[in-house]
Amino acid sequence: MLTLQIPTISCGHCARAITEAVHELDPDARVEVDIDHKKAAIDSRAATADILARLDEEGFTATEV
């Protein structure tokens, strides 16, 4: 399980965009976004570096917790 801190999460639209971006890499990934704590928990077969790069492309700079 990958846990990411994503400071720019602010709403449900952000949560959907993050989820969709991860699903583009791994359609079977489980993604849980916590808007209040600005974190995402991701269970995926995709490489962490690929997930971070894809989120960055969407405007979400993330760091692993």
N, C-alpha and C positions, 0 to 999 in steps of 0.2 A: 504494500500500500504506500503510495506516494502522497505526502502531505505538502501542500504549497501555500505559502503566504503570498497573497495577491492584493496589494494595497489599493488598487484602483477599482475593486469590486464595490459597487454602490447600489445595485438594484437587480431585479429579476431579469432584466434584459442582459445584464452582464453575466448572470448565472447561466442563462440559455446559451449565450455566445461561447462561453468557456466549455460548456458541455458539448455543444456542436463541434467546436474545434477539436476536442479530444476524440470525439466519435469519428471524425474524418480520418484520423490515424488508426483507430481501433474501434470499429462499430460495436464490439462487445464490451467495451470498457464500462466500468461503474464509476460514475462521477457524482460526488456530493459536494455542493457549494454552500458554504456557510457565509451568508452576506454580512451578518453582524460582526463576525470575527475575521472577515476578509481572508478566508482560507478555503482551499479545495482539497478534498480527499479523492484520490484517483487510483483505481485498481485497473491496470491496463497491461497489456503485453507490449505496448509501444515503449521504446527507449525514453528514459527521462529527458535526455537532451532533445529528442524530437518533440516531446510534449512542450518543453520550455520554449523551443524555437517557434512552434506553431502558435502558442499563446502570445508570444511576443509579436508575431505577425498580426495578431488581432488587437494589439495594443494593451495587452495585459502582461506586464513585466512581473515574473514570479520568481520566488526563491524557495528552495527546498527547506523544509522545517525539520 
